[in-house]
Amino acid sequence: MADALKAKGNAAFSAGNYDEAVKLFSEAIELDPSNHVLFSNRSAAEASLQHYAAALKDAKKCVELKPDWPKGYSRLGAAHYGLQQWEDAIKAYEDGLHIDPNNQQMHSALSDAMSAKNRPPAGGGLFGPDALMRLTMDSRTRHLMADKEFTGMLQGLMANPSMIGVHLNDPRMQLALEVMLGLKVAGKGDFAGAAADAAAAADEEEESPPEQPAAAAAAATSRAEEPQQRSNSSSQAAAAQPAQ
């Protein structure tokens, strides 16, 4: 029964239905409270909802149940990262790498956590860290953060948000604006309004925020794993595969 609930939770997670995934994983945990994978999966779903305190609690339980499983430390680091607890995130990733030193995804996440710890506070605005986090966590735009052309476009807008008008005809930017602004954009007139919002946000920027780190992306894109999975060290692409 717990396995059936887990499978349904995995499917909900893969479809971006994170609230439903949390519910299903919770039901599975009630039936099998010693299953570390269930806590890992629920942590990933909570992180995708940006419920980082809950994600952290589940990640800690996962590590407690299975201290030799590197994925648990990846979940732990992602939750700490979401809470901006840089030192704790760094330690979690380092602990995971002691177990799985060839895990490239965790190496990347560790690098991002170190960079976040050392960088000065970033300004806000339309292209601030919170908005970029939404792009990474939202199932509609998550894939765009792996699009080098799109991320290059974002970096240019970080430096000069007033240039957004140049990109308004790009469907990727239209979708990104919907997610970042939290509204449904129906036509060009709405995008003109979004451009005005961006220009206003540009006036509030104190400095250009850094590129969206991969640590949060790792939290969002790492799919739930089956208990029999051998390791998550093969590649970032393997970690992003939905559960079988």
Salt bridges, closest charged atoms under 4 A:
GLU27 OE2 - LYS23 NZ 2.84
GLU46 OE1 - HIS51 ND1 3.08
ASP58 OD2 - ARG42 NE 2.64
GLU64 OE2 - LYS61 NZ 3.38
ASP68 OD1 - LYS66 NZ 3.65
GLU87 OE2 - LYS117 NZ 2.70
ASP88 OD2 - HIS80 ND1 3.96
ASP95 OD2 - LYS91 NZ 2.85
ASP138 OD2 - ARG140 NH2 2.92
ASP147 OD2 - ARG172 NH1 2.90
GLU149 OE2 - ARG172 NH2 3.55
ASP170 OD2 - ARG172 NH2 2.75
GLU178 OE1 - LYS184 NZ 3.79
GLU226 OE2 - LYS6 NZ 2.96
